[in-house]
Amino acid sequence: MDSAGTAAEGARARATKANRVYAALREDILSGRLCAGAVLDEAALARSFDVSRTPVREALRSLQRDGLLLEGARRQLFVIDVSEHRREVVLLREALESAATVEACRRLEPADLDGLRLAVIRQRRAARAGDAQEFFRLDEEFHRALADVARMPLLSMLLGQLGAFVHLARADQATDTGHMLGVAEEHERLLDLLEARDALTLRAALITHIHDLAPRHPSSAPHNETGRDTTTDRRHEKDQPGEPSDGALEEQPDVSSSRTPSAP
């Protein structure tokens, strides 16, 4: 191998190591293993990951570009405290997600609803199992998938960049089963409004959903397999086709990606 080939191979190896360090540190920040204010030492991290300082430096720069690390005294890098920026995060979510839902009402396709209703079914399963981490992972997927219905790639990209801050900003939210079921119920209501293409009501309901940090409580109305209010379903069953069963929905493509806690 000539010198150019050797150099290219070395660059690829460094990039792979840097990506591995970046992914591990990002997950540690999002999971809370690296808490707000924690200082990251380049030399110590290099020893911990058994790599040279170069890939660690590249990984830290990437996390700094993401906004997850800030530079402090003596150029030390430390984990951002998103609790100081909660209001800003909520306002950014409101602006981006509400704009997406208005456009989604115009561009909605039948398959979109199947995938989104399946996501709510999975949320309810996680809630009833008491799996808060899985529930909040699905919650984040639901909100991204709802915005994706608008088919606005730049907006989806911006929401993706905001996602880590959303996750960190609500890390201390309620995680009891009642709260999680209440959040899933609100998601079902959002989907009903989307299906009706009621853009103004959907936008208002979504903004309330995003801003409301209080513990949720599910309604006492009976629900069918998909979690919808069966009283409403019975009232309209002559005029509307039946909801797809859980099994039928499971055959649809998964709407997800992503990892870890947080909601709404």
C-alpha positions, 0 to 999 in steps of 0.5 A: 500500500502506498503512502496515500493509501496508508494515510487514508486507512489511518484517517478512516480508523480515527474516524471510526474510533471518534464515532464510537467515542462520540456515540458512547458519550452522547448516550451517557449524557442523554441517560444521565450517567454524565450529569449536567455540569460534569467536566470531561477530561480528554486524557482520562477519556482516552485511557477509558476508551483505550484510544489516543487523544485524537479521536477523543478530541474529535468526539468532544468537538462533535458534542460541542457542535451539538450543543451538549458540551459547553466550554468553561474556565481554562477551556474545560468542556462540561455537560450543558444544564438544559434545566436553565433553557427549559422555556426556550426548548418548549417554545422551539418545540411549539414553533416547529411541531405546530407548524408541522401539524398544520401542514400535516393536515394538508398532506396526510395519507392513510398509511400515516395514521396506521403507523401513528396509531400503532405507536400509541398502542406500543406506548400503552403497552409500555405504560402498563408494563411500567417501562418508563424508559421504553414509553418515553423512547416511543413518545419521542418517536411519536412526536417525530413521526407526527411531524414527518407527516408534513413532509418538510425535511428541513423542519424534521432535521431541525426537530432531530437536532432539538431532540436531545435537548427535549429529552434532557429538559424533561428528564425529571417528569412523572413516570407513573403508569397513570401519567403515561396512559394519560399522555398516550390518551392525548396522543390518540386525541391528536391523531383523531384531529389529524384524521379529521384534518382539523388543523386549527384545533390540532395545533391548539391541542398540540401546544397545550400538550407540549406546555402542560408539565402536570401529571396526567390521569387517563380518562375513565372512558372504556377503550378498545384495543387501539386505546380509543374511546369506545363510546365514541366508536359505538356512536359512529360505527355505522358511519365509519369503518372499524379501527384496524386491530392490534394485529393488523396494525402490527403488520404496518411498517414501524414508524420508529428509530431513536432511544431513551426516556421523556414525554410529552 
